């Protein structure tokens, strides 16, 4: 299991560096299709749930039945963004819960990931989506990480004409990561 986990971590790091190179060279390719954001998020939640529960956390998924969560986007790239922000919430939440919500706005779909974790100070928030950026208290909870995941997520969301941001009332107060992408 240790070898498997280490290999998976290494593969993620290598993929992050390759994505950075593609982004900087303007060679990141996108394959747009129409799909349900709710179904995509549900699949990510189902995939990550065993590891989240193994970490002793509660993972909730909220959405309103009957809404049209249709998007025209690159499904795999958007999945990468969602996986990243849920994974970050899990890494930086020593106890409590992570709640993933999909909402239909007027002309967009909002995906938010709220946690009860270590939170983020107001000074760090503006820098968090920069390349190689990590919260100052990150090493207290999670010693691994390159500081590339949120930079890549921002670039992917921007390429979809969307927005990504984080809200937190400060250290020890949890955080909410929000992704908005235009709906179909």
MARGU-913028 format. One line per 4 residues: their letters; for each residue y, x, z of C-alpha. Coordinates in steps of 0.1 Angstrom, whole numbers. Layout:
<recs>
a) Y:X:Z  ...;
</recs>
This chain:
<recs>
xxxx) 0:0:0  24:29:9  17:45:-25  22:11:-43;
xxxx) 55:5:-25  68:40:-31  59:38:-68  77:4:-71;
xxxx) 108:19:-54  108:49:-77  104:27:-108  134:7:-97;
xxxx) 155:38:-92  146:51:-126  153:17:-142  187:16:-125;
xxxx) 197:50:-139  185:40:-174  206:8:-171  236:28:-161;
xxxx) 232:50:-191  229:20:-214  260:4:-199  281:35:-201;
xxxx) 270:41:-237  276:4:-246  240:1:-256  228:-26:-231;
xxxx) 211:-52:-252  211:-89:-243  186:-116:-255  203:-149:-250;
xxxx) 183:-181:-247  187:-216:-231  168:-221:-198  172:-237:-164;
xxxx) 189:-215:-137  171:-236:-111  137:-228:-125  146:-191:-128;
xxxx) 158:-189:-92  128:-208:-80  105:-183:-97  123:-153:-81;
xxxx) 122:-170:-46  85:-177:-50  79:-141:-61  99:-126:-32;
xxxx) 89:-150:-4  58:-132:8  77:-99:13  107:-118:30;
xxxx) 83:-135:54  65:-102:60  99:-89:71  100:-117:97;
xxxx) 128:-136:79  131:-172:68  138:-177:30  152:-211:20;
xxxx) 160:-224:-15  184:-253:-19  194:-273:-50  202:-309:-58;
xxxx) 175:-328:-77  183:-342:-110  211:-318:-119  212:-300:-152;
xxxx) 212:-263:-144  210:-252:-181  223:-218:-190  226:-198:-222;
xxxx) 219:-163:-209  196:-133:-210  169:-146:-187  154:-112:-177;
xxxx) 188:-96:-170  199:-126:-149  166:-125:-131  173:-88:-123;
xxxx) 207:-98:-108  192:-125:-86  164:-103:-75  189:-76:-66;
xxxx) 211:-98:-44  182:-115:-27  166:-81:-21  199:-67:-7;
xxxx) 202:-97:17  166:-90:29  172:-53:34  204:-58:54;
xxxx) 191:-88:75  171:-74:104  165:-110:118  173:-145:108;
xxxx) 174:-161:74  183:-158:37  194:-190:19  195:-192:-18;
xxxx) 214:-221:-33  219:-232:-70  248:-256:-77  261:-272:-108;
xxxx) 298:-268:-111  319:-285:-138  314:-259:-165  292:-233:-148;
xxxx) 262:-227:-125  267:-211:-91  239:-191:-75  247:-180:-39;
xxxx) 226:-159:-15  237:-163:21  222:-142:49  225:-137:87;
xxxx) 225:-99:83  247:-70:92  277:-83:73  304:-63:55;
xxxx) 338:-51:67  369:-63:48  376:-27:38  343:-22:21;
xxxx) 342:-54:1  366:-42:-27  344:-11:-32  310:-27:-30;
xxxx) 305:-33:-67  314:3:-77  289:28:-89  271:46:-60;
xxxx) 288:24:-35  271:14:-2  284:-2:29  292:24:57;
xxxx) 267:7:80  240:5:54  220:35:67  216:19:101;
xxxx) 194:-8:85  182:5:52  178:42:45  169:37:8;
xxxx) 192:27:-20  212:43:-47  243:21:-46  237:12:-82;
xxxx) 222:-23:-80  255:-42:-74  273:-22:-101  246:-31:-126;
xxxx) 246:-67:-114  284:-69:-120  281:-54:-155  254:-79:-164;
xxxx) 273:-109:-150  305:-98:-167  286:-95:-201  277:-132:-195;
xxxx) 314:-141:-191  306:-148:-155  318:-136:-120  301:-121:-90;
xxxx) 316:-115:-56  308:-113:-19  322:-130:11  318:-118:47;
xxxx) 336:-124:80  329:-88:89  302:-66:104  276:-85:123;
xxxx) 286:-118:106  263:-120:76  274:-123:40  273:-145:10;
xxxx) 268:-131:-26  279:-155:-53  272:-154:-90  288:-179:-114;
xxxx) 277:-181:-151  290:-206:-177  266:-235:-182  252:-246:-215;
</recs>
